[in-house]
Amino acid sequence: MVFYYDFTTGPPARTVGWRDPGFIHTSFFKDLWPNLKYTYRIGHRLFNGQIVWGRQNSFKAPPYPGEDSLQRVVIFGDLGKAEIDGSNEYNDFERGSINTTYQLVKDLKNIDMVMHIGDICYASGYLSQWDQFTAQVEPIASTVPYMVASGNHERDWPGSGSFYGTLDSGGECGVPAQNMFYVPAENREQFWYLTDYGMFRFCVANTELDWRPGTEQYKFIEHCLSSVDRQKQPWLIFLAHRVLGYSSATFYGAEGTTEEPMGRESLQLLWQKYRVDIAMYGHVHGYERTCPVYENVCVAKGSDRYSGAFTATTHVVVGGGGASLAEYTAERARWSHAQDLDYGFAKLTAFNHTTLLMEYKRSRDGSVRDSFTVSRDYRDVLACGVDNCAATTMAS
């Protein structure tokens, strides 16, 4: 596969920022045995027939859907890239990304999959930056699945069809991200998808395209949430770049909101109806966790341990992958249970079908700064709660 400068829609991506990316090759491995370790090398055949081989890598095939085993998934947004020798990157904007990358590489034996939920490398139309980013994450992405979501710095550009008309993508309009990273989307341009990993179901939205009721993406989100078999995959996780749930970021506060406008109003009924355990976002460069919250109200108190029937979705902002940190509003909302204005990432550990651990770790040292566990069996998943069971009347 190859893409050309006229595939992008604006400068600098199609002017001074253009760099021919060459051919991008995608290989598909079929009929892999679950949990089996596979070793591979990538080679290039020269004109004289000689093959030049790269170094050998290995990966473990995913567990089969619903498998009861230890499964660990790292989630973060807004990583970017930085210079390992300490020299200055543009505006020194993504200085935390090296520490995050280092912590993941250091702990790679304890990570099964990575979900990078938008604002991937901040190339801003300078395509050579994608080469630097992929080199930075290669030790991770060559060993475990490295899944991405679309963010404003990948997609947004006036007149391109993006939901927001900002200049954030530098004219890329999603083209490099959608071609460099494979995701199991029915339409690569739409870039929303579902993916199952063992006991997890991940529903990955694209906040740069319309998600409101009546849209194609809204139908996808409801299908993703409603089609999971919770007896096999009890842990239902919603992922998106912009905060469609809850955030105390000052730039939302300045707009008079605590979310992306029209965010949770469009989706909270779905999260509640289908009992989404955790909704996670980037975009706000820092960490914040809510209580189990529905319609601005804590249905249960914020805690480090939840058990029994589902009450409401816990929302987690984990956008401190590497880009310059945001600030919080001075007034703290009742639903805001934990905050950390630092670089970090989240790690979900499913021990089995009844116990899930969420940890937030700082990138500087890997220390756990916030965590909670969920203990819930299948009967608890089916139990009725607020707005997630069919309405009944005396007649019915």
N, C-alpha and C positions, 0 to 999 in steps of 0.2 A: 504494500500500500504506500502511496505517496500523496502528499497534498501540496498545492502551489499557492503562491502569494495571493492570487485572485480569489482563493477560497475564503480569505479573511476579508473584512469589510472596511477597515479603517487604518489610519496611521497610529503608531509607527509600525504595526504588524505587517502592513503591505508596502512600507517604504523603507526607512532607515533601519527598522528593526528586523527586516526580513533576513532569514538565513535558510538556505535550502536544507531541509531536515534529512534529505536522502530517503531511502526506502525504510519503511517501518514494517517489520515482519511479525506476524502473529501465528503462533502454533497452538493447536488444540490437542490435548491428551484425553482420549476417551477410554472408557471401561477400566478406570483405575481401581485397584483394590483399596477399600477404605483403610486408612491408617498405615499403609505400606510406604516405606521410604523409597523414593526414586532418585536416581542420580542422572544428571544430564550435562551436556556441553553444547555450546553454540559455535558453529563453524562457518567459514566463508570460503567458497570455492573460487580460486583465482582463474584467470583466463587460461593458464597453462594446465589446469586440471588439479593443481595442488590444493589441498584443504588446510586452511589455517584455523586452528581450534582455540577457543577461549578457555578460561579456567573451568574446572569442574565444579558444579553446584549440586545441591540436593534439596529435596523438599519431601514432606510427608503428606500423602493424600488425605483429604478431609475425612472425618467420620461420616458414616451414613446418617441421613436425616433421622433424628430421634434417638441416636445412640446415647446410651448412658455412660459417659466417661468424662474425665476432666477436660474442659474446653475453655480456652482463655483468649479473649479478643481485646485488643487495644484500640481506643477510639480518641480522636482529636481532630481539630480543625486548624487552619491558618498557620501552616508550618513554614513554608518558604525555604530559602537557602541562604547560607552565609559562607564566609571564607574561613577555612579551617586554620589558616595561618594568622588569623586575627586582623587582616587588612580590612579596609572599609568596604562594605557593600553599599548600594545606593541608599542614601539617607540612613544607613545603619538600621534599616527598618525591621529586619528579620534576625536580629542578633541572637534570639533564643533558640533558633532552629538546630544549631549544632549540638547543644546540650540535649535536646529532645531526641535527636537522631542517635546520639551516643548512648543514652540510657536504653533505647530500644535495642540497639545492637548488643549492648552489654547483657541484656536479659533475654536475648532472642530464644534461648532454649526453653523459656517459660512463656512464650507467645505463640499462638496458633494462627492468628489472623490479625491484620491491621485494617482499620476503616478510617480513611482520611477524608473528613467531611467538608470539603470545599476550601477555596483559597489555597491552592496546591503549592505553586512556586512563585507567584507574584512576578511573572515574566513581564507583564504589562506591555506586551507587544514585541519584546526583544527575544526572539526565538532561541538564541544561543543560551538563554537562561534555563530553558528546559533541559538542555544537555547537562548543565551544572547540577540541576536538581536531581535528575535521574541518577547521576553518578553518586550523589550524596546518599540517596536512599537505596542504592543497589544492594548493599549487604543485607538489607531487610527484604526488599521486594524480590530478590532472587531465591529466597528461602521460604517465605510464608506468603500467602495471598495478600496483596496490597490493593485494596479496593478504594475507589475515590468517589466523591460526589462533586457536583458542580457548584461553584460559588460565584460571587459577583466578579471576582478578579479573573475568572475563566470566561465568563459568558456575556456580561453586560456591555451593550453598545447601542447608541441611538439608532432606531430604525432597523434593528437586526431581528426583531421579534422577541427580544428579552422583555420580561415583565417590568424591569426598571431600565430607564434610558440613560444610565450613567456612562461614564467613559472608563470604567474600572478595568475592563479587559484589555485596554490598549489596542483595540481593533481586532483582537483574536476571535471574539464571538464564539468561543467554545471549540474552535477547530483543532488546536493542538491537543487539548485535554481529551477530547472525544476520540482522537485518533491514536494517541500515545498510550492510553489506558483502556483496556478491554473491560467492559461491564456487561452483565447479562440483560441489557435493555432491549426491548423489542424494536425500539427506534433510537439509534445512537444520538441523534440530534436532540431528542427529548431528555435522555440521560436520567430517567427515573427507573428504578428496578427493585426487585426483591431478590434476596439471596438467603439461602438456608445454610446453616453450619451446625451440624449435630443437633443440639437442643435449642438453638437460636433460630428465630425468624427475624431478619432485618428488612424493614421497609424503608427504602432510601428515596426521599423526595428530591425534587429539583426546585429550589426556591426562586430560581431566576426565570421560571415559567409559571404561568398562572395555575394556582392550586385550588381555587375557590369552587364551591358547589356548582355543578353543571359542566365543569371543564373535564377534559380527558384525564388530566392528572388526578383530579379528585376521585374519579371512578377507579383509577389505578390504586390509589391509596386505600380506598374502601375494600377493593378486591384483595389487596395484599393483607390487610388486617383480618378480613373475614374468612379467608380461605385456609388459614393455618390450622392444623390439628394440634390443639394445645395439650392433648394427652402425650403426643410425641415431641412436640416443640413448645414447651411451656413458657419459654422466655421470649416475649414479643417486644421488639425494640424498634422505635421510630427514629430515623436519622434525617437531618436536614442541615443545610448550611446556615441560613439566616434563622434568627430565633422566632419560631412560630409559636412558642410557648411563653416563657417568662424570663425576663432579664432586668437587672437593675443598672444597666449601662447608662451613663450620662447622656449619650446621644439619643437614646430612646426617651429618656426623661425630658430632654429638650423639646422633643416632638409631642410631649404629653402622653406618652405610651410606656408600657413595660414590655413591648413585643414589636415584632414587625407588623405594621398596620394590616388589618384583616387577617392576621395569622391565626391565633387560637380560636377566634370567633368562628372561623370556617371549619376547624378540625376537631375542636374539643369534644363534640358529641361522638365523633368516631373513636377517639382515644378512649373515651369512657365506655362506650357501647361494647368495644372489642377488648377492653381491659389491657391496654398497652402498659407494660410494666414501667418502662423508662423511655422518655423522649430526649434526644441529645442533639445539641447544636454547636456550631462554631460562631464565626462572625464577630462576636464580642470577645476580645482578646483577654481572657482570664477564665476563672472558674467560679461557678455558682450552682448551688443545688437547692431545689425547693422542697417543701413538705409534699406529701401526696396532695395535689391541688386540683380543684375543679371549679371553674367559674370564679376565679380569684379567691376561693375559700379553701383553707386547709381542711380537707375531709378527715385527715389524721394528722397528729402532731409530727413534726420533723423528728427523726430518730436515727440511731445507728442500727436499728433492728426492727424489721416488720415481719409479722407472721399472721397467718390466717387469711381470711377472704380479702380479695382485692378491694381497695377503697377508692384510689384515684392514681393517676399517672404522676410519677416523680419526674421533674424536668431538670436536666443537667446541661449547663453551658460549659463546654470544654474547648474553648477557642484560643487557648494559650499555647499553641504548639510552637510558635516562634516569633510571630510578628509583634510589633510594639504594643505594649499593654494598654488596655482601655481603663476607664475610671468608673467607679460606682457612684450612684446618687447618694447624697448625704442622708436622705430619709430612707430608712430600711423598711421594705414591705414585710408584712406578717408572714407571707409565704416563702420569704428568702431565709433558708435554714443555714446555709454555709457559703462563705465566699473566700476566695484567695486571689489576690491581685499579683499573680506570678505566673511563670511559664510552667506548663504541666500537661498531663494527659490522663485519660481514664483507662481503667482496665476492668473488664467484666470477666468473672470466673464462675462458670457453671460447674458446680461440683457433681450435681446429679439433677434429677427432674424436680426436686423439691427445694434446693438451696442455691441461691445466686448471691455473689459478692460483687459489689461495685467499689473500686478504689480509685481515688484521685491521687496521683503521684507528682511531685515537683520534679522538673527536669534537671535542676541543678545538682540534685543528689539522689534522686529516686525515692525519697522519703514519702510515706503515705501521710497526707494532710487531711484527708476526709475519707470516710467509708461507710457503707451500710450493707446489711445482708437482708435478703428476702427469703422467708421460709414459707412455702405454700405448696399444698398438694393439689391434685386434680379436682377434688371436690371443692376446694377453696376457689379455684379458677371459675368453676361453674356457679358459685354462690352469687346470689343477687346483691347488688349494691345500688348506689345512686345512678339512675339513668342508664343502667346496663342490663335490665331485664324487661321483658315485654310488659306493657301496662296492663293492669287487670281492673275489672270493675265488678260490681255485684252481679251483673248479667253474665259475665264470662266465668 
